[in-house]
Amino acid sequence: MAKVDKKRKLTSLAPGRICLFGDHQDYLELPVIACAINRHIKLKAVENEEQKFIITMPDIHSTRTISIDQQVDHIKQGDHLLVALKVLKRYGCTPDTGYDITISGNLPINAGVSSSSAVLVSWVQFLLKAFGSSHKITPELISQIAYEIEVLEHKNPGGKMDQYSIGLGTIMYLETGKNSTYQLFDHPLSRLIIGESGIPKETIGVLSELKENTREAINIVTKAKNFDIKKAVKEDVKALLPSLPDKLKPLLYAAVANHHITKNALLEFKKDDLDIEKIGMLMNEHHTVLRDFLNVSLPKIDKMIYGALKAGAYGAKIVGSGRGGCIVAIAPEGKEQQVIDGIIKAGAKDAYQVEVDSGAKIY
C-alpha cells in the first residue's frame, strides 16, 4: 500500500495591481482608483520537520531560512518577511511548525505593479491560514496587516493602495485617510494593456521627495488661505500660487488636478455601462499632470505612450511611483494586439493584455 503524504500543503496567490487614477495621491490621504490584475505572485508551502521556514525565491535567485522562533527585535530595514512575524504576533498568529516555501510569479519586478506588496500579501495570507489568528481572517484584515508591515513599521512613504487593491481585488475606489473606506466595482475592463519599459522605477526616493514637498505646499496654503485639499478645485489654485516658492507651485497644482481627475473617473465607474473612451481620456489627462507637473515620466515612457495612442488606444499613462516601470493603456475592442505592437515598436521591453483580478486567495 502506498504511503500517504500527510504534510500540509498551501498555495497563497496574490495579484499585482495597477493604479488607474490617483498616482501620488494616497500619501496625501486623497482617494485613488486601482485594480488588481491577473498576473500573480505564488507562494507554495509544504510543511517540514525543521522548525524553520526555508524560503526559495527563484525569480531573484535568493534563498533564506527563518527560524519559527527567530528574534524580531532588531530587523533590517525592508525585511518585510521578518517584520510580518513581529506584527502577526499582535494578531495572535504564532508559527509552531516549519515550511519549505517557494515564492515565484509572472509580475515584472520593480516596475510599478506592486510585485513587492504582492509578495508580502501572499506571505501574510499564508501565515494566517497556516497558524490562525485571534481575529476573524478576512481580506480586509490581510490588507490592513500588510499595510502596517510595509508602511507603519518601516515608515515607507506610500499609502494603503497597494495592499488593499491586492487583498480585495477587482476595481477599487479607496479613500486613503484614517477610515480607509472603499467601493468595489465589477466592470470587466478587459482591454487593459501593460507595457514594460525595462527601466527600474525609483520608488522610495521619488515618493519621499514628492510627499515631503507636496505636503509642505499644502501646509503653507492651508495656514495662509484656510485651504482644504479635499474640497479644492482647480480654479482655486491660481490665487494660491503667489504664496508658494516656485518649486512647490507645480506640486500644489498636481495634487488638486489629480484629485479632480480621480473624482471624475469615480463618476464614470459608478455608471452601469462603463464609457471606455471617457476613461481613456481621463487617463491621458492624468498622465499629462504626472509628466508635466510631478516630473515622474521619462522620454522612453512617453514614447511608449505615444506608440499606444498612435496604434489606437483610448488612453495611456505611467503606473506607480514613476521615473521608470510600466505604462497601462486601454484599447478599443479588436485593437488589443495593434496597441501591444505599437508599444513594443516604441521600445518597450514587453507588452501584454491583462484583466481585472478578484484579489488574493489561498488554497
Secondary structure, 3 states (H helix, E strand, C coil): CCCCCCCCEEEEEEEEEEEEECCCCHHHCCCEEEEEEEEEEEEEEEECCCCEEEEEEHHHCEEEEEECCCCCCCCCCCCHHHHHHHHHHCCCCCCCCCEEEEEEECCCCCCCCCHHHHHHHHHHHHHHHHHCCCCCCCHHHHHHHHHHHHHHHCCCCCCCHHHHHHHHCCEEEECCCCCCCEEEECCCCCCEEEEECCCCCCHHHHHHHHHHHHHHHHHHHHHHHCCCCCCCCHHHHHHHHHHCCHHHHHHHHHHHHHHHHHHHHHHHHCCCCCCHHHHHHHHHHHHHHHHHCCCCCCHHHHHHHHHHHHCCCCEEEECCCCCCCEEEEECCCCCHHHHHHHHHHCCCCEEEEECECCCCEEC
